[in-house]
């Protein structure tokens, strides 16, 4: 049974509603809602503030959109007016068209967000938070759940635990469990982070763990094309072309993320395990042959085992796991078809 308790109706703080487009009636609600959840690795129901963004045409069907562990609730745009992490696919006139739907997204929860910290956070906890938020906002049932990477894992957990709240699933680069090789790579990243904690070199450890992660997110073909150059000799050693890219990625990540959050969400990926047979919602799977974190073989297995109807779309890309962020032009027609809510719930 889902570990989901009743939610309060208190907004914390009061929702902010702003126009998204000067020639339309699109609105955006940014707020947090205090909900009562029962974490999988906790002890009983606890209170947690769930931060969310809900944007689009008023009274239109709602679609949940969730990304990877470094994504936040700002799918279409941030409070500072900056583009959202998926604004090339979600927005006015985009593949997920805010003129015809509303998009709901949350900031991922971690144990630190709970009053009594659970031992770990699970994809089921994230799914239960979204289900409770759907109830609290009076949505009732979402037209679709579109999840990428960790978001796809949470979408599967949502469909298994709250089937009455969902019409269809769209899963990009995410499966019913983590592949053991991907778990091995993330386990090394977490060991780097713990060494950084123990030595007091937290920023260096976070940067290094992110650099290692980048080698798993991107494809070999892309690296071969971009970084097949000769090394430079500077500061007493040879520097290879790929190193500058990785070091920049690490520095940028340190400025916007923290070590405990990385540890918690990385572990949550590897704890994820949903029985495909428990998912009956019609599902569109989207995979990338160059993705080494979520091999196509895992998506083929997921497609075979899902209880509901399922299609698998294979998108060729040199960008590996990050193709769901990079291949917006190739993904747009697939999402437009799979996630259409013009005649939604």
C-alpha positions as CSV (number, residue, x, y, z in Angstrom):
1,X,0.0,0.0,0.0
2,X,1.2,3.5,-0.7
3,X,2.8,5.3,2.3
4,X,0.6,8.4,1.8
5,X,-1.2,10.3,4.4
6,X,-3.7,13.2,4.2
7,X,-2.2,16.5,3.3
8,X,-3.1,19.8,4.9
9,X,-4.4,22.7,2.7
10,X,-1.8,25.2,3.9
11,X,0.4,26.9,1.3
12,X,3.9,27.8,2.6
13,X,4.3,30.5,1.4
14,X,1.2,31.9,-0.4
15,X,1.3,30.9,-4.0
16,X,2.7,33.4,-6.5
17,X,0.7,33.7,-9.7
18,X,2.3,35.5,-12.6
19,X,1.5,35.8,-16.4
20,X,3.8,33.6,-18.5
21,X,3.0,35.2,-21.9
22,X,1.8,38.7,-22.6
23,X,-0.6,37.7,-25.3
24,X,-2.2,34.9,-23.4
25,X,-3.9,33.9,-20.1
26,X,-1.1,31.5,-19.1
27,X,-0.3,31.6,-15.4
28,X,2.4,30.2,-13.2
29,X,2.0,29.2,-9.5
30,X,5.2,28.9,-7.4
31,X,4.7,27.9,-3.9
32,X,5.3,25.1,-1.3
33,X,2.7,22.9,0.3
34,X,3.1,21.2,3.7
35,X,2.2,17.5,3.2
36,X,2.1,14.5,5.5
37,X,4.0,11.5,4.1
38,X,5.3,8.2,5.4
39,X,8.8,7.7,4.0
40,X,9.7,4.2,3.0
41,X,12.9,4.3,5.1
42,X,11.4,6.3,8.0
43,X,9.2,5.7,11.0
44,X,5.6,6.8,10.6
45,X,4.0,9.9,9.0
46,X,6.0,13.1,9.0
47,X,5.5,16.6,7.7
48,X,7.4,17.9,4.7
49,X,7.2,21.1,2.7
50,X,7.1,20.3,-1.0
51,X,8.2,23.1,-3.3
52,X,6.4,23.1,-6.7
53,X,5.8,25.0,-9.9
54,X,2.4,24.7,-11.7
55,X,2.3,26.6,-15.0
56,X,0.1,26.8,-18.0
57,X,-3.5,27.6,-19.2
58,X,-5.9,27.9,-16.3
59,X,-8.4,25.0,-16.0
60,X,-6.4,22.9,-18.6
61,X,-5.4,19.3,-17.9
62,X,-2.3,18.9,-15.8
63,X,0.9,17.0,-16.9
64,X,3.6,16.2,-14.4
65,X,7.2,16.7,-15.7
66,X,10.2,15.6,-13.7
67,X,13.9,15.5,-14.7
68,X,17.1,14.0,-13.4
69,X,18.5,14.4,-9.9
70,X,20.1,17.8,-10.7
71,X,16.9,19.2,-12.2
72,X,14.5,21.4,-10.1
73,X,10.9,22.4,-10.3
74,X,11.7,25.2,-12.9
75,X,10.8,23.2,-16.0
76,X,9.7,26.3,-18.0
77,X,11.5,29.1,-16.2
78,X,12.8,30.4,-12.8
79,X,11.8,33.2,-10.5
80,X,14.6,35.3,-12.0
81,X,13.2,35.0,-15.5
82,X,15.9,32.5,-16.7
83,X,14.9,29.6,-19.0
84,X,13.9,26.4,-17.3
85,X,15.9,23.2,-17.7
86,X,13.4,21.9,-20.4
87,X,12.1,25.2,-21.8
88,X,12.9,24.2,-25.3
89,X,10.3,21.4,-25.0
90,X,7.8,22.9,-22.5
91,X,6.3,26.3,-23.0
92,X,4.1,28.5,-25.2
93,X,3.8,26.7,-28.6
94,X,6.4,24.0,-27.6
95,X,5.9,20.3,-27.9
96,X,4.3,20.3,-24.4
97,X,2.2,23.4,-25.1
98,X,1.2,25.4,-22.1
99,X,-1.7,26.9,-24.1
100,X,-3.3,23.5,-23.8
101,X,-2.1,22.0,-20.5
102,X,-0.6,22.9,-17.2
103,X,2.8,21.5,-16.1
104,X,3.4,20.5,-12.5
105,X,6.9,19.8,-11.1
106,X,8.5,19.6,-7.7
107,X,12.0,20.1,-6.2
108,X,13.2,16.6,-5.3
109,X,13.0,15.8,-1.6
110,X,15.9,14.6,0.4
111,X,16.0,13.2,4.0
112,X,17.0,16.7,5.2
113,X,13.6,18.0,4.2
114,X,11.8,15.9,6.7
115,X,11.2,16.7,10.4
116,X,12.5,13.3,11.4
117,X,15.1,12.4,8.9
118,X,14.5,9.0,7.2
119,X,17.5,6.8,6.6
120,X,17.2,7.4,2.8
121,X,14.8,8.9,0.3
122,X,13.1,6.6,-2.2
123,X,11.5,7.1,-5.6
124,X,8.3,6.0,-3.9
125,X,8.5,8.9,-1.5
126,X,8.9,11.3,-4.4
127,X,5.9,9.7,-6.1
128,X,3.8,9.9,-2.9
129,X,4.7,13.6,-2.5
130,X,3.5,14.3,-6.0
131,X,0.3,12.3,-5.5
132,X,-0.4,14.2,-2.2
133,X,0.2,17.5,-4.1
134,X,-2.2,16.5,-6.9
135,X,-4.9,16.0,-4.2
136,X,-4.0,19.2,-2.3
137,X,-4.2,21.3,-5.5
138,X,-7.5,19.7,-6.5
139,X,-6.2,18.2,-9.7
140,X,-7.5,14.7,-9.0
141,X,-6.0,13.0,-12.0
142,X,-3.1,14.0,-14.3
143,X,-3.3,13.6,-18.1
144,X,0.3,12.3,-18.2
145,X,3.5,11.9,-16.2
146,X,6.6,12.7,-18.3
147,X,9.8,11.6,-16.5
148,X,13.4,11.7,-17.6
149,X,16.2,9.7,-15.8
150,X,15.3,9.8,-12.1
151,X,12.1,11.4,-13.1
152,X,11.2,8.3,-15.1
153,X,11.9,6.1,-12.1
154,X,9.6,8.3,-10.0
155,X,6.9,8.2,-12.7
156,X,6.9,4.4,-12.6
157,X,6.6,4.4,-8.8
158,X,3.7,6.9,-9.2
159,X,1.9,4.7,-11.7
160,X,2.4,1.6,-9.6
161,X,1.2,3.2,-6.3
162,X,-1.4,5.7,-7.6
163,X,-2.9,4.3,-10.8
164,X,-6.2,6.2,-10.2
165,X,-4.3,9.5,-10.5
166,X,-2.8,8.9,-13.9
167,X,-3.8,8.5,-17.6
168,X,-0.5,7.7,-19.3
169,X,3.3,7.6,-18.8
170,X,6.1,8.9,-21.0
171,X,9.5,7.7,-19.8
172,X,12.8,8.9,-21.1
173,X,16.1,7.2,-20.2
174,X,14.7,5.6,-17.1
175,X,13.8,2.0,-16.2
176,X,12.3,-0.1,-13.4
177,X,15.6,-0.6,-11.7
178,X,19.2,0.7,-11.8
179,X,21.6,-1.3,-14.0
180,X,24.4,-2.8,-11.7
181,X,27.2,-1.2,-13.8
182,X,25.6,2.2,-13.3
183,X,25.2,1.5,-9.6
184,X,28.9,0.7,-9.5
185,X,29.8,4.0,-11.1
186,X,27.5,6.0,-8.7
187,X,28.9,4.1,-5.7
188,X,32.4,5.3,-6.6
189,X,31.1,8.9,-6.8
190,X,29.5,8.5,-3.4
191,X,32.8,7.2,-2.0
192,X,34.6,10.3,-3.3
193,X,32.0,12.5,-1.6
194,X,32.4,10.7,1.7
195,X,36.2,11.0,1.5
196,X,35.7,14.7,0.9
197,X,33.6,14.9,4.0
198,X,36.1,13.1,6.1
199,X,39.0,15.2,4.9
200,X,37.2,18.6,4.9
201,X,37.6,18.9,1.1
202,X,33.9,19.0,0.3
203,X,34.0,21.3,-2.7
204,X,36.8,19.4,-4.3
205,X,35.1,16.1,-3.7
206,X,31.8,17.4,-5.1
207,X,33.5,18.7,-8.2
208,X,35.4,15.4,-8.7
209,X,32.3,13.3,-8.3
210,X,30.4,15.5,-10.8
211,X,33.3,15.1,-13.3
212,X,33.1,11.4,-13.0
213,X,29.4,11.5,-13.4
214,X,29.8,13.5,-16.6
215,X,31.7,10.6,-18.1
216,X,28.7,8.4,-17.6
217,X,26.1,10.9,-18.7
218,X,27.6,11.6,-22.1
219,X,28.4,9.3,-25.0
220,X,31.8,8.0,-26.3
221,X,31.1,9.3,-29.8
222,X,30.6,12.8,-28.5
223,X,33.8,12.7,-26.5
224,X,35.8,11.3,-29.4
225,X,34.6,14.1,-31.7
226,X,35.1,17.0,-29.2
227,X,38.2,16.1,-27.3
228,X,40.5,14.2,-29.8
229,X,43.3,16.6,-29.6
230,X,46.9,16.9,-28.3
231,X,47.6,17.7,-24.7
232,X,49.1,21.0,-23.4
233,X,52.0,21.0,-21.0
234,X,51.3,23.5,-18.3
235,X,51.7,23.8,-14.5
236,X,54.3,21.0,-14.6
237,X,52.2,18.3,-16.3
238,X,50.3,17.5,-19.5
239,X,46.6,18.6,-19.6
240,X,44.4,16.6,-22.0
241,X,41.6,18.5,-23.9
242,X,38.8,16.7,-22.0
243,X,40.2,17.8,-18.6
244,X,39.2,21.5,-19.1
245,X,35.7,20.5,-19.9
246,X,35.4,18.2,-16.9
247,X,36.9,20.7,-14.5
248,X,34.5,23.4,-15.7
249,X,31.5,21.1,-15.3
250,X,32.7,20.3,-11.7
251,X,33.1,24.0,-10.8
252,X,29.7,24.9,-12.2
253,X,28.1,22.1,-10.2
254,X,29.6,23.1,-6.9
255,X,28.1,26.6,-7.3
256,X,24.5,25.2,-7.5
257,X,24.4,21.9,-5.7
258,X,25.5,20.5,-2.3
259,X,27.2,17.3,-1.2
260,X,24.4,15.9,1.0
261,X,21.8,16.3,-1.7
262,X,24.0,14.6,-4.3
263,X,24.6,11.7,-1.9
264,X,20.9,11.3,-1.1
265,X,19.6,11.4,-4.6
266,X,22.4,9.3,-6.1
267,X,21.6,6.6,-3.5
268,X,17.9,6.9,-4.2
269,X,18.5,6.0,-7.8
270,X,20.2,2.8,-6.8
271,X,17.5,1.9,-4.2
272,X,14.8,2.2,-6.9
273,X,13.0,-1.0,-7.8
274,X,9.5,-1.1,-9.2
275,X,7.8,-4.3,-10.5
276,X,6.8,-3.5,-14.1
277,X,3.8,-5.9,-13.8
278,X,2.3,-3.4,-11.3
279,X,2.0,-0.7,-13.9
280,X,-1.1,-0.7,-16.1
281,X,-1.0,2.8,-17.5
282,X,-0.4,3.1,-21.3
283,X,3.3,3.9,-21.6
284,X,5.7,5.4,-24.2
285,X,9.3,4.5,-23.6
286,X,12.1,6.6,-25.2
287,X,15.6,5.3,-25.2
288,X,19.0,6.1,-26.7
289,X,21.5,3.5,-28.0
290,X,24.5,5.5,-26.7
291,X,23.1,5.7,-23.1
292,X,25.4,3.6,-20.9
293,X,23.5,4.3,-17.7
294,X,20.1,3.0,-19.0
295,X,20.9,0.4,-21.7
296,X,18.2,-0.3,-24.3
297,X,18.1,-3.9,-23.1
298,X,16.7,-2.6,-19.8
299,X,14.0,-0.6,-21.6
300,X,13.1,-3.7,-23.8
301,X,12.7,-5.8,-20.7
302,X,10.6,-3.0,-19.1
303,X,8.4,-2.9,-22.2
304,X,7.9,-6.7,-22.2
305,X,6.9,-6.8,-18.5
306,X,4.6,-3.8,-18.3
307,X,1.0,-4.8,-17.7
308,X,-0.4,-2.0,-19.8
309,X,0.3,-1.3,-23.5
310,X,3.8,0.0,-24.2
311,X,5.7,1.3,-27.1
312,X,9.5,1.9,-27.3
313,X,10.9,4.8,-29.4
314,X,14.6,4.6,-30.1
315,X,16.3,7.9,-30.8
316,X,19.8,7.8,-32.2
317,X,22.1,10.3,-30.5
318,X,25.8,10.8,-29.7
319,X,25.0,12.4,-26.4
320,X,24.4,9.3,-24.3
321,X,22.1,9.6,-21.2
322,X,22.0,13.4,-21.6
323,X,20.3,13.0,-25.0
324,X,17.0,13.8,-23.2
325,X,18.4,17.3,-22.6
326,X,20.3,17.7,-25.9
327,X,18.1,16.2,-28.6
328,X,15.1,18.6,-28.3
329,X,14.3,18.6,-32.0
330,X,14.2,14.9,-32.3
331,X,12.1,14.5,-29.1
332,X,9.6,17.3,-29.9
333,X,7.4,15.2,-32.3
334,X,7.5,12.2,-29.9
335,X,6.5,14.3,-26.9
336,X,3.9,16.2,-28.9
337,X,2.2,13.0,-29.8
338,X,2.7,11.0,-26.6
339,X,1.8,13.8,-24.2
340,X,-0.9,15.7,-26.0
341,X,-3.6,16.9,-23.6
342,X,-5.7,19.0,-26.1
343,X,-8.6,16.7,-25.3
344,X,-7.2,15.7,-21.9
345,X,-8.9,14.8,-18.6
